[in-house]
Amino acid sequence: MKVENKAQKKVEIVISQNPNMTNDNILYRRSIIISIFLFLIVTAYYSLAGHHFSIKMWNKSIADTSFIVIGISLILSSLCYFFNFADKYIIYRKHLGIVGFLILIIHILISILHPVYGPFPEYYLTEKRFPSFVAAVLAAIILTGMAAISNRFSIQNLGPKLWRTLLRFGFLAYILTLFHFGVKNQNLFIKYFTDTQLSLPPMSLLAFVFGIVVIAFRIMLFLKVRR
């Protein structure tokens, strides 16, 4: 409760300084703009790294963008607890999380429906892809549940305490997604560290490191509050 209370106070301060921050439409619009900007950066990075424009590259860009946007949503509480510079952004936690989830849905639909990943589900049930696929499915189920209760109606019916407890499963979903990234791209990671000719690290490796930072900050926050 200590973390939530401190975060809520900072939200109230942000709202008092700018009443427009209570407008969900504004917050969603800005979250979408941030996500589009990140998507363009990720796509440009893939291009600089020598990837050709293809459905797989676009889908990877979408997946990485979703992972980063959801990660930003999750890390904001930790950053605001330890530092003050991020206070004005804490109001975007829910909106970034929802937008990141919607981007994830696009990634899932492409991964299921596009022929390059077919036939579904046989494509994902091979020994090489199965562990990564299971982790991704579990993460998607958890994030779907979180998105479903990210509203005032759920807070009123579940109660604030249970509602906050359920939302913490978002970190479990993020860890599962981190596992998905690691298993799926482990050969690419190994190649980067062993092949001296590769100048730029893979975008998936950068996203993976960012995911570790998100989880590390949450662990630090947990240990700080526990003490």
C-alpha positions in Angstrom: 0.0 0.0 0.0 2.9 2.3 0.7 3.9 2.3 -3.0 0.3 2.9 -4.2 -0.3 5.7 -1.7 2.9 7.5 -2.8 2.1 7.0 -6.5 -1.5 8.2 -5.9 -0.3 11.4 -4.2 2.0 12.1 -7.1 -0.9 11.6 -9.5 -3.0 14.1 -7.5 -0.2 16.6 -7.7 0.1 16.3 -11.5 -3.7 16.7 -11.9 -3.8 19.7 -9.6 -1.1 21.4 -11.7 -2.8 20.4 -15.0 -6.6 19.7 -14.8 -6.5 18.4 -18.4 -4.7 15.3 -17.2 -8.1 14.0 -16.1 -9.1 13.7 -19.7 -8.7 10.1 -20.8 -8.9 11.1 -24.5 -5.9 13.4 -24.2 -3.9 10.8 -22.3 -4.7 8.1 -24.8 -3.9 10.4 -27.7 -0.5 11.2 -26.3 0.2 7.6 -25.4 -0.5 6.7 -29.0 1.8 9.4 -30.3 4.6 8.1 -28.0 4.0 4.6 -29.3 4.1 5.6 -32.9 7.3 7.5 -32.3 8.9 4.5 -30.6 7.7 2.2 -33.5 9.4 4.5 -36.0 12.6 4.4 -34.0 12.5 0.6 -33.7 11.8 0.2 -37.4 14.6 2.6 -38.4 17.0 0.7 -36.2 16.1 -2.6 -37.9 16.7 -0.9 -41.2 20.1 0.4 -40.1 21.0 -3.1 -38.8 20.6 -4.4 -42.4 17.1 -5.9 -42.2 15.0 -5.9 -45.3 11.5 -4.6 -45.2 9.2 -7.6 -44.9 6.2 -8.8 -42.9 8.5 -10.4 -40.4 10.5 -7.2 -39.9 7.3 -5.2 -39.4 6.0 -7.7 -37.0 9.2 -7.7 -35.0 9.0 -3.9 -34.8 5.4 -4.1 -33.6 6.3 -6.7 -31.0 9.3 -4.7 -29.7 7.3 -1.5 -29.6 4.6 -3.3 -27.5 7.2 -4.7 -25.2 8.8 -1.3 -24.6 5.5 0.6 -24.2 4.2 -1.9 -21.6 7.6 -1.8 -19.9 7.4 1.9 -19.6 4.0 1.6 -18.1 5.3 -0.9 -15.5 8.5 0.9 -14.6 6.8 4.3 -14.0 5.8 3.5 -10.4 9.3 2.4 -9.5 10.9 5.5 -11.1 8.5 7.8 -9.4 9.2 6.1 -6.0 13.0 6.6 -6.3 13.2 9.8 -8.4 11.2 12.9 -8.9 11.9 13.6 -12.6 9.3 11.0 -13.7 6.5 12.3 -11.5 4.7 14.2 -14.3 4.5 11.0 -16.4 3.0 8.7 -13.8 -0.5 9.7 -14.9 0.2 7.8 -18.2 0.6 4.3 -16.5 -2.8 2.9 -17.4 -3.0 4.6 -20.9 0.5 3.4 -22.0 -0.4 -0.1 -20.7 -3.6 -0.2 -22.7 -2.0 1.1 -25.9 0.9 -1.3 -25.5 -1.6 -4.1 -25.1 -3.5 -3.1 -28.3 -0.2 -3.1 -30.2 0.4 -6.6 -28.8 -3.0 -7.7 -30.3 -1.8 -6.5 -33.7 1.4 -8.6 -33.3 -0.6 -11.6 -32.3 -3.0 -11.3 -35.2 -0.2 -11.0 -37.7 1.6 -14.0 -36.1 -1.5 -16.1 -36.3 -3.1 -15.0 -39.6 -0.2 -14.3 -42.0 0.9 -17.2 -44.2 4.6 -16.6 -43.4 3.9 -18.0 -39.9 1.7 -20.9 -41.1 0.3 -23.3 -40.8 -1.1 -22.3 -37.4 -0.7 -23.7 -34.8 1.8 -26.3 -36.2 4.3 -23.5 -36.9 4.7 -22.8 -33.1 4.5 -26.4 -31.9 7.9 -27.4 -33.1 10.4 -28.3 -30.4 12.4 -25.1 -31.1 9.4 -22.7 -30.8 7.1 -24.4 -28.3 8.6 -23.0 -25.0 8.6 -19.5 -26.4 5.1 -19.9 -27.7 3.7 -21.2 -24.3 5.2 -18.2 -22.5 3.8 -15.8 -25.0 0.3 -17.3 -24.7 0.3 -17.2 -20.9 1.6 -13.6 -21.0 -1.2 -12.6 -23.5 -3.9 -14.2 -21.3 -2.7 -12.3 -18.2 -2.4 -9.0 -20.1 -5.9 -9.5 -21.5 -7.2 -9.9 -17.9 -5.4 -6.8 -16.8 -6.8 -4.7 -19.7 -10.3 -6.0 -18.9 -10.1 -4.6 -15.4 -8.4 -1.3 -16.1 -11.5 0.7 -15.5 -13.4 2.4 -12.7 -16.2 -0.2 -12.8 -13.7 -2.9 -11.9 -12.2 -0.9 -9.1 -15.7 -0.4 -7.6 -16.7 -4.0 -7.9 -13.4 -5.7 -7.0 -12.4 -3.2 -4.3 -9.1 -1.2 -4.5 -7.0 -3.8 -2.6 -7.9 -6.8 -4.8 -7.8 -4.7 -7.9 -4.2 -3.6 -7.2 -3.2 -7.2 -6.3 -4.5 -8.4 -9.7 -2.7 -5.7 -11.6 0.6 -6.9 -10.1 0.3 -10.0 -12.2 1.4 -7.7 -15.0 5.0 -8.2 -13.9 4.5 -12.0 -14.2 3.3 -11.4 -17.7 6.3 -9.2 -18.4 8.7 -11.9 -17.1 7.0 -14.5 -19.3 7.4 -12.1 -22.3 11.0 -11.6 -21.3 11.4 -15.4 -21.4 9.7 -15.4 -24.8 12.2 -12.9 -26.1 15.2 -14.7 -24.7 14.3 -18.1 -25.9 13.2 -16.9 -29.3 16.3 -14.8 -29.9 19.0 -16.7 -28.0 20.9 -17.7 -31.2 20.8 -14.1 -32.3 22.2 -12.9 -29.0 25.0 -15.5 -29.1 25.9 -14.6 -32.6 26.2 -10.9 -31.7 28.6 -11.7 -28.8 30.7 -14.1 -30.8 30.7 -12.5 -34.3 33.0 -9.5 -34.3 31.7 -8.3 -37.6 28.4 -7.3 -36.2 28.5 -3.6 -35.2 25.0 -2.9 -34.0 23.4 -5.1 -31.3 20.1 -6.7 -32.3 17.0 -4.7 -31.5 15.6 -7.7 -29.7 18.7 -7.7 -27.4 18.2 -4.0 -26.6 14.5 -4.7 -25.8 15.5 -7.7 -23.7 18.0 -5.5 -21.7 15.3 -2.9 -21.2 12.9 -5.7 -19.9 15.6 -6.7 -17.3 15.9 -3.1 -16.2 12.1 -2.9 -15.7 12.1 -6.1 -13.5 15.2 -5.0 -11.7 13.6 -1.7 -10.6 10.5 -3.6 -9.4 12.7 -5.9 -7.3 14.6 -2.9 -5.9 11.2 -1.3 -5.0 10.0 -4.5 -3.4 13.1 -4.8 -1.2 13.0 -1.0 -0.3 9.4 -1.2 0.8 9.9 -4.4 2.6 12.8 -2.9 4.7 
